[in-house]
Amino acid sequence: RLLALDDTPERIALAFALGVFLAFSPLVGLHTVLGLAIAFLFRLNRVALLIGLFVNNPWTLVPIYVAGGYIGGLILGYPAQTAVPDFGWSELWKTQFWVELGRQWRLLIPVALGSFILSVFFAILSYPLALYLLTFSAFRMRVERRLVVSRGRFVAALALLLLLPFATTVSALVALALVAAV
C-alpha cells in the first residue's frame, strides 16, 4: 500500500522515521496531533508517519517510558524522595491524580530526557531500515513483474511450439482429406 503512493521511498522512510521519533517523545497525548500537523505542514506521507507513530501504543507505552526513565536516570540521576502516586487505571481520569503527578515534576525530567534520547536513536535507526525495506520491496516487485511477463511469454512460446506442429498436422490432414474426397 505504501509503495502505491506517489511519493519517493526517501520521503516515505522520512515520514516513518519522524513518526517513530514522535512515538518515543515525551509528549504523551500529543503524538497523533503533532504527527498529523507535521505531515500536513511538510506534505509528508500521512500513512507512513502514522505507522511509525503507532509504535507507541497501549502495549508499548509503559516499556517505552520505563526505558526512557531508566536512561534519563542514568544520565541525570534520580531525584531523592520521589514517590509516584498510587493509582488505578480509573484514577487517570481524575484531577487529583494529575495534580499529584505534577508535584513530582522532578521525576519527570529524567523520563523526558531518556525519552528524547530514545526518540533520536530509534528515528535515526528506523530511517535507513525503512528506506532499505521500501527500495528492496520495490525492486522485488519490479523483478517479479518482469518474471511474470517473462513467464507469460515463455508459456506462450512453449504453447506455440507444442501446438504449432499439431495445428499444422491437423490442417494438413484436413487438406489431404479434402483433396482425397475430390
C-alpha positions, 0 to 999 in steps of 0.5 A: 500500500505504501509503495502505491503512493506517489511519493519517493521511498526517501520521503516515505522512510522520512515520514516513518522515521519522524513518526517513530521519533514522535512515538518515543517523545515525551509528549504523551497525548500529543503524538497523533496531533503533532504527527498529523500537523507535521505531515500536513505542514511538510506534505509528508506521507500521512500513512507512513508517519502514522505507522511509525507513530503507532509504535507507541501504543497501549502495549508499548507505552509503559516499556517505552517510558520505563526505558526512557526513565531508566536512561534519563536516570542514568544520565541525570540521576534520580531525584531523592524522595520521589514517590509516584502516586498510587493509582488505578487505571480509573484514577487517570481520569481524575484531577487529583491524580494529575495534580499529584503527578505534577508535584513530582515534576522532578521525576519527570525530567529524567523520563523526558530526557531518556525519552528524547534520547530514545526518540533520536536513536530509534528515528535515526535507526528506523530511517535507513531500515525503512528506506532499505525495506521500501527500495528492496520491496520495490525492486522485488516487485519490479523483478517479479513483474518482469518474471511474470511477463517473462513467464507469460511469454515463455508459456506462450512460446512453449504453447506455440511450439507444442501446438504449432506442429499439431495445428499444422498436422491437423490442417494438413490432414484436413487438406489431404482429406479434402483433396482425397474426397475430390 
